[in-house]
Amino acid sequence: MDCNSLGDCADDRIVRIYEYLDGALTLADLKEVKAHLDGCPECTEQYDLECIIRSVVRRSCQEHAPQTLKANIIARISQIRVESGH
């Protein structure tokens, strides 16, 4: 992956980085993207940023809703069912 051959198009670079992080590339493509990241500070910066974003999202998804919220939602669903005759 050569940034110059992509016309310095950030969208094309980031798509390849997403594919790289998602494991959606062939072994040959993985090696190519890895070699490019090793020599391209701009793409490495994009890669690092995406890693940080994914880490934050992963941590956020591990949080649990308070039990009181769950109880309130279940109570409201039950109330709606009673009111609608279901």
Secondary structure, DSSP 8 states (H G I E B T S, - for coil): --TTTTTT-HHHHHHHHHHHHHT-S-HHHHHHHHHHHHH-HHHHHHHHHHHHHHHHHHHHHT----HHHHHHHHHHHHHHHHHHT-
